[in-house]
Amino acid sequence: MADNKNTFSDFMTDKDGDYSTAQFLALAQKMLSEGRKPRKIFLSMYRAALTASAEHSIGEHYYLVKMIAVDASDYLPEINELVDEMLERLD
């Protein structure tokens, strides 16, 4: 990963998605700092992404839904383990 030399142009054209990620994170942080409820922010961002992808193209919408399903099913065991560890520490 250190061998990848990204340019400002790569960032601005969102070649690898970093610009979009940075924008979503900045927006989430702004809303959190306003005192908004985290669950509502994150669920709204998720639903907005689904709406935007469907309005853009059915192909992009299908890809997004498919990737969310794959990522979520891959991540769920990890987060379950993490939560279990956190709960054990509280006991």
N, C-alpha and C positions, 0 to 999 in steps of 0.2 A: 504494500500500500504506500510505503514511503517513496517508491519509485515513480508513482504517478505525479506528474507535474501539471497541475491545473493552472490555467491562465484566468485572468479576469473575464475574458470572453467566454470561457467555459462556464463560469459562474453565472454570468448575465444571460446566457442562452439556456441555462438550466440543463446542461448536457447530462449531468448525472442526478438531477433532482435536488441538489443541495440548496439551490436558491429557493425553490418551492418549500422545502423543509424549513429553511431559515425564516421564511415569511410566515408559515403556519405557527412556528414556535414563538415568533415575536408577537403575533396576534394573540396567541394563548396567554403569553406572559402579560400582555397589556390588559386583557380582560380579567386575569387573576388579580392583578394589582388594583383593579377597580373594585375588588371584593365580590366578584361574581362567583357562583358556585361551580367548582371544577367539573362535576359530573355533567352539568348542563352545557358547559363550554365544549367539553370533549365530544359529547353526544351530538351537539349541534354541528361541530366541525365534520364529524363522520357523516352525518346526514346531508350536510351541504356538499361534501365531496361526491356522495352518491347522486344527488340532484344535478350537480354540475356535469358529472360524467355522462349521465343519461341525456342531458340537454345537448352535450357536445356530439356524441355519437354512441350508437348502441354497441359498437365494437369496444370503445374505451370503457363504457359502462360494464360490459361483460368482463373485460380484463380486470377492472378494479374489483368487482364482486368476487371473481375467482381468486385473485391474489389475497384479498382480505380473508377469504375462507381458508386458504392454504396457510397464510401467516398465523391466523388465529389458532388453527388446530395444531400447528407446530409449537406455538408459544404457550398454549394453555398448560401443558404439563410443567413447563419451567416456572410459570407464575404460581401454579398450585404448590410446587415445592418451596418456592420462596416464601409464600404466605404461611405455609406450615412451619417453616423454620422461624419466622417472625413470631408466630403464636407460641411456639415452644419457649422462646426467650422471654415472653411475657409471663409465662406460668411460674 
